[in-house]
Amino acid sequence: MTAKTHLYTFQLIWTEYRSVNTAEYGFGDYPKITEHELATVQAETLMKAQNKFKRMFPERNIIFRVNSPMMAYRVNRIVEGQK
C-alpha cells in the first residue's frame, strides 16, 4: 500500500524595510515596509518548500529563523480557495 502525499502551495515573501533619517520616516522610527512575492512552489511540507526556495535563490543566502524580529523572508502556505 502506498501512502498518498498531498502537495501544498507555498509563497516566498521578501520584506523590504526602507528608512531614511528624515521627518517623512519619523527620523528612522517608522520605516516604509514593502512586501514582494518572489516565488511560489508546491511541496509536501514547509521544510521541503524552504529547501526549494534556497535552491532557487542561492545568491540571496536565505535563512529562515522563526524567532527573528527582523526576518526578511517569510513563507506563506496558500489554502485552496484563498489568495
N, C-alpha and C positions, 0 to 999 in steps of 0.2 A: 504494500500500500504506500502510495506517495503522498507526502504532506503537501497541501496546496499553500503556496505563498501568495500573499496579497501585496501588490505594489502600491505604494503611496506616492503622492506628488509633493515635492519639497521645493521651496524657493530659497535662493540665497539673496539676502538683502544686505546692502552695504550702507552704513550710516555715515554721512559726511558732516562734520562739525566745522562751521566757518565762523570765525570771530576775529574782529579787528578791534584794537583798543580805541574805539570811538563811542560817541554817545548813541549811535544807531544800534549797537550791540550791548548797551549798558556797560561800556568800558570793560568788556570781556565777560560779564556775568550772564548775558543772555545770547548765546551763540545761535546762529541760523542753522537749523538741523534739516538736512535733506536726505531722503532715503531713495536709493537706486536699486532696482531689481537687476541683478547680474545674470542669473541663470535659473532654470527650472529643470529638475531631474526627477526620475521615478526610481524609487528604491524600496527595499523591504523594511529597513529600519532607519532611524535618524543617523546612527553612526555610519552606516553604509552611504547615506546621502552626503554626509560630511566628507567622507573619503573621496567620493566622486568630485565634489567641489574642489577639494585640494588638488586633485589631478588635473582639473580643468584650468585652474589658475595658479600654476606653480610660482609665477613671478610675484604674486601678492603675499606669499608667506602667511596664509590664512591660519589663524589659531582660534579654536572655539573654546572659550573659557566661560563656564557657567556663572562664576561669581565676579566677573569683571564689570565694574560700573560703567566703564567707557568702551565697551566691546564694539568694535567697528563692524563686525559681521554677525548676522543672525540668520537662522534657518527657520522658516515657517512651513508647517505642514498644511497643505490645502485639502480641505474636506470636500468631498464631491457635492456639487450643488452650490458651493460658495466660491467667491473670488476674492 
